[in-house]
Amino acid sequence: MPNVLTTATAPDPLRIGIDAADPATLLLVLVHLTGEREWLELARPHLRGPMSYQEFMPEDIRRAIRDRLYDVLSSGDLLEHAPDDTLLREMMSVAAGEPMREDYIAMMREDLTLDTLDSRALKWRNEPSEAAKQTCNVLIVGAGMSGICAAIQLQEAGIPFKIFEKNEAVGGTWFENRYPGCGVDTPNHFYSFAYEPNHEWSHFFAKRDELWQYFERVADKYGLRKNIAFNTEVTEAEFDEDNAQWRVTARNSDGSVETHTARILVSAVGILNRPRLPDIPGRDSFKGPAFHTAEWDKDFDWRGKRIALIGTGASGHQVGPAIQPDVERLMIFQRSPHWAVPNPNYHLGVSAGKKWALANIPNYLRWYRFQLFWGFADGLHPALQVDPQWPTPERSLNDANEKHRIFMERHIRKTIGDNPELLAKVIPDYPAYGKRILIDNHWYRMLTRPNVDLITDTIAEIVPEGIRMADGTVWDADALVYATGFKVSKMLHPMTIRGRNGREIHDVWGPDDARAHLGITVPQFPNFFIMIGPNTGLAHGGNQIFMTECQVKHMMLALRDMLENGHRTIEPRQDVHDRYNEKVDELHRGMVWAHPGMTNWYRNPQGRVFAISPWRLVEYWQMTSNFNPKDYVIQ
């Protein structure tokens, strides 16, 4: 707990911090510290949701909460009142603005501990010798977010590891993507390691540079660089059954190839790292600069130029408003529109007082993260479920989904104004969340500018001077920008990974149909763990770091079982793997992404949703927080 808060030493920072902090979050802190349940009843009628802009308490109640908390904190008596399960559930319900299920209590308790790294670190039951740990060496492919997460937990457990990273720096996608406007669409105070909060985010939704620098600082804090081989790309890995180890081939920056061995192989390459270019005839004929957003030319100057932007997904949604004010003309080629939700905090900076509150007021950050968790993840889950009796399935799925649609459509119409032609292009004809939900970063406002064209006709080909449409129209351009996503369906591509009997993992999966138990392990591929594997992406909201922390925890439990019991190999049973994936498919059939006529990158050509998770985050947390040896083949 921070050593602060006496009226004699620091009254001004405390008062400034409390006045800058969100009243609803302060309410939760106050009840947590004092057990004074009556504050919940006082505030409950005025909290309509977890976000700061959903709090409507009268000013006298806000002032009373602030003054009472100031008295408590400045007294110096900070003996924390530990809420029992009943009170904790009530606090979460008030924080969310709706009743909370009991299954969130255990997860919330893990996050409310003062040492959140210790709460997540592996707890040995019968700690093996150092010599035994050394025999369990781990090779991690990738030093992005998930590779860093795995490395920290392995280091805490004393298990040796090495990371091979194809780039010259850590950070993965946040190092590679440098296009204008690049940033996160999950609030930063949630999109960070639970055990490594950053109180100095400049904005609630920070941009690329801050995100990359965050992962750089984390890597330095935990001394990971000494274990990272940069500019080293893993090309293939093969399991040696006789020696129960992986032989890994890696290509160095000078083109030389080396082979390494490891008992455990961890893929931390993610799914958003291999750019996908559209299959448009004449793509190579264009005479000007042309590149994918993930391969942005840092020397490219878009000012005063005619830019053709192909794609309106997440990256295109960010590039457009960032460059529009400076270009001569921005021509946006859209295949289908996305739903985008307005968020009043998207462009806001974090005040110095709020930074102080996050860093110094006990439990403020933890309750703030829970509010973000609910508002950007599990709180949205009911809106994704298909109601078979819903009368208008062509536009929405259920009552909650319809309300989300109405809210977003109202925002679009208000921003676009009286422009029927443009409205017809930007309002989706599918239910909300059918594709990745976006945050409106002035996208709709940008579309109304005189130097912007939104083109929804069919592209026939790319020609030297620009883009030719099916009707013969040519849009002249000085540069082409492809905001066309990644080769998500080619999971683990282009690596070759061979398990037992030399079977290659892409042959096992078949084209575009990756599957894994819990999205982490695959039968016949012993001692192999996948971070951000099949059906572990998030589409409706949430935090991919949270999912990775769950996956790393499960991997560590598996390694504990191996080491404490002297096992050579571990892999999931085929029947357990199959039942898990059957359940995933069953859940997806009743969710928005399988909606008839829906196209998105979450589904393979056969229509199976392979990329994203159907679970509530708390459900995935529960499944990965336990390791049952009976579910695995252990030698």
C-alpha positions, 0 to 999 in steps of 0.5 A, spaced: 500 500 500 502 506 498 506 510 503 502 516 503 496 520 505 497 524 512 494 531 513 501 533 515 505 531 510 501 531 503 494 534 504 495 538 497 496 532 492 491 528 496 486 533 495 488 534 488 488 527 486 481 525 490 478 531 486 481 529 479 479 522 480 472 518 478 467 519 483 464 512 482 471 509 483 472 513 489 466 510 492 468 503 491 475 505 494 471 508 500 467 502 501 473 497 500 477 501 506 471 502 511 466 497 509 461 502 510 455 499 505 451 505 506 455 509 501 453 504 495 445 505 497 446 512 496 450 512 489 446 506 486 441 510 483 445 514 479 450 509 476 447 507 469 454 503 467 461 502 469 464 508 465 465 515 467 460 518 463 455 513 465 455 516 472 450 521 474 451 522 482 448 529 484 454 534 486 453 533 494 453 526 494 460 526 490 462 531 495 460 527 501 464 521 498 470 525 496 470 528 503 469 522 507 475 518 503 479 524 504 478 524 512 479 516 512 486 517 508 489 523 511 488 520 518 493 515 517 489 509 519 489 505 513 487 498 516 484 495 510 477 492 511 477 486 507 470 485 503 466 479 504 463 475 498 457 478 499 459 485 500 464 484 494 459 482 489 454 488 491 460 493 490 461 489 483 454 490 481 454 497 483 460 498 479 457 495 473 451 498 474 447 491 473 447 485 478 453 481 478 454 473 478 458 470 483 463 467 478 466 474 478 468 474 485 474 469 485 477 473 479 476 480 482 480 477 489 486 475 485 486 482 482 485 486 488 491 483 492 497 488 493 502 484 489 499 482 483 505 479 480 505 474 486 498 473 486 499 470 478 506 467 479 507 460 480 506 457 486 510 450 487 507 445 491 513 441 492 519 445 489 524 441 484 531 442 485 535 447 481 538 442 477 531 439 475 529 446 473 535 447 468 532 441 464 526 444 463 529 449 458 524 453 454 524 457 447 519 462 446 518 464 439 517 472 439 518 478 444 511 481 443 506 482 448 505 474 449 512 473 449 514 478 454 508 475 459 511 468 458 518 470 460 516 474 466 513 468 469 518 463 467 523 467 470 519 468 477 519 460 477 526 459 476 525 456 469 530 457 464 528 460 457 530 464 451 526 468 446 528 468 439 525 475 436 525 476 428 525 484 429 530 488 432 526 490 438 521 487 443 513 489 442 511 485 436 505 488 433 506 495 437 513 495 434 512 493 427 506 498 426 507 505 425 502 508 421 499 515 422 494 514 428 496 507 430 493 506 437 489 501 441 482 501 442 482 498 449 483 503 455 490 503 456 489 502 464 486 495 462 490 494 456 497 493 460 499 487 464 495 486 471 502 486 475 505 492 471 500 498 471 503 504 468 500 510 471 503 515 466 499 514 460 498 520 457 491 519 454 486 514 456 487 511 449 494 511 447 498 511 441 503 506 438 509 510 441 507 510 448 505 502 447 511 500 444 515 504 450 511 501 455 513 494 453 520 496 452 520 498 459 517 492 462 522 488 458 528 492 461 525 492 468 525 484 468 532 484 465 529 480 459 534 482 454 539 478 456 535 472 454 533 475 447 536 473 440 534 479 436 533 479 428 533 471 429 527 468 425 524 461 427 523 458 420 521 450 423 521 446 429 521 438 430 519 434 436 525 429 437 521 423 440 527 419 442 530 425 446 523 428 448 525 435 446 524 440 440 529 442 435 528 449 432 531 452 426 532 459 426 535 464 421 540 470 423 540 477 420 546 475 416 542 469 413 546 464 417 542 458 419 542 455 426 539 449 430 537 449 437 534 445 442 529 446 448 525 441 452 519 446 451 517 450 445 512 456 446 509 460 440 508 467 442 508 470 434 500 472 435 496 472 429 496 480 427 503 479 424 503 477 417 500 482 412 495 480 407 495 484 401 488 484 397 488 479 390 487 485 386 489 484 378 495 489 376 497 490 384 504 491 382 503 495 376 502 502 380 507 507 379 507 510 385 508 508 392 504 502 395 504 499 402 501 495 407 499 499 413 503 494 417 509 496 413 508 503 413 514 507 409 517 512 414 519 516 409 513 517 406 510 524 406 502 524 404 501 531 405 498 534 398 498 528 395 492 524 392 491 517 397 487 511 395 486 507 402 483 500 401 480 497 407 476 500 412 477 496 418 481 497 424 487 500 421 484 504 415 479 507 421 485 510 424 489 512 418 484 516 415 482 521 420 490 522 421 492 524 414 485 527 411 487 534 414 493 534 410 492 530 403 489 533 397 484 528 396 483 521 400 479 516 396 477 510 401 475 504 398 470 500 402 468 493 401 463 493 407 462 498 413 463 497 420 459 499 426 463 504 431 461 506 438 463 513 440 467 514 447 467 521 450 474 519 453 477 516 446 481 523 445 482 525 452 488 526 456 489 523 463 490 529 468 496 530 473 491 529 478 488 523 476 495 520 474 496 521 482 490 518 484 491 512 480 498 511 483 497 513 490 490 512 492 489 504 495 485 500 490 483 505 486 487 502 480 484 496 481 477 498 481 478 502 475 480 496 471 474 492 473 470 498 471 473 498 464 473 490 464 466 490 465 465 496 460 469 493 454 468 486 455 464 481 459 458 487 460 457 486 452 457 479 452 449 478 452 449 483 446 452 477 442 447 472 443 442 470 438 435 470 441 431 465 436 425 468 437 427 475 436 423 478 430 428 482 426 434 477 426 436 481 419 438 487 423 439 485 431 439 479 435 436 480 441 434 486 445 441 488 448 443 488 441 438 492 438 439 497 443 446 497 441 445 498 434 440 504 435 445 507 440 450 507 434 446 508 428 443 515 432 451 517 433 452 516 425 446 520 423 447 525 428 455 526 425 453 525 418 447 529 418 442 530 412 446 526 407 442 520 404 447 517 400 453 517 405 448 514 410 447 508 406 454 507 405 456 507 412 450 504 416 451 496 416 446 492 414 448 486 419 447 486 427 452 490 431 458 486 433 458 482 427 465 485 425 470 487 430 467 493 433 471 500 432 471 506 436 469 513 432 475 517 432 472 522 428 471 517 422 464 519 420 466 527 421 472 525 416 467 522 411 463 529 411 470 533 409 470 536 401 477 532 400 474 525 402 470 520 397 468 514 400 467 509 394 463 502 395 463 500 388 467 494 385 474 494 384 476 491 377 484 492 377 489 497 379 493 500 374 499 505 373 495 511 375 490 509 380 484 504 381 480 502 375 473 500 377 468 495 374 464 501 371 470 503 367 471 509 372 479 510 374 481 514 380 487 517 379 492 516 385 499 518 387 500 513 393 496 506 395 495 504 402 493 497 403 489 497 410 487 490 408 489 486 415 493 480 416 493 472 414 490 470 420 487 464 418 494 462 416 496 461 424 503 460 425 505 461 418 510 461 415 513 456 420 513 449 419 512 445 426 512 438 426 510 434 432 510 426 433 511 422 427 513 428 423 506 431 422 506 438 420 501 442 424 498 445 418 497 439 415 493 437 421 489 443 421 488 443 414 487 449 410 484 455 415 482 451 421 486 451 427 484 448 433 487 447 440 485 445 447 483 452 450 487 455 444 493 453 447 495 445 446 495 441 440 494 433 441 501 430 438 505 436 439 508 435 446 511 440 450 508 445 445 504 451 448 501 457 443 499 464 446 494 467 442 492 461 439 485 458 436 479 461 438 482 466 443 482 472 440 477 478 442 472 481 437 467 485 441 471 488 446 476 486 452 483 485 453 488 481 449 493 481 455 488 478 459 487 472 455 495 472 454 495 472 462 490 466 462 494 462 457 501 463 461 498 461 467 495 455 464 502 453 461 505 454 468 501 449 471 502 444 466 510 445 467 509 445 474 506 438 474 511 436 469 517 438 473 514 436 480 512 429 477 518 428 473 514 427 466 518 427 460 512 430 455 505 433 456 500 434 450 492 434 451 488 428 450 485 427 443 478 426 446 478 432 451 481 437 445 475 435 441 470 436 446 472 442 447 472 445 440 465 442 439 463 446 445 466 452 442 463 451 435 456 450 439 457 456 442 459 460 436 453 457 432 448 461 437 453 468 437 453 474 432 459 472 428 455 466 425 449 470 423 447 468 416 450 472 411 456 475 415 463 475 413 469 477 417 476 474 418 474 470 424 471 465 420 474 460 415 471 459 408 467 453 411 464 458 415 467 456 422 469 461 427 476 459 428 480 466 431 476 468 436 473 466 443 466 465 445 467 465 452 466 470 457 473 472 460 471 470 467 469 463 464 476 463 460 479 465 466 476 459 470 478 454 465 485 456 465 486 457 472 486 449 473 490 444 470 487 437 470 492 431 469 487 427 467 486 431 460 493 430 458 497 424 455 503 424 460 509 420 459 
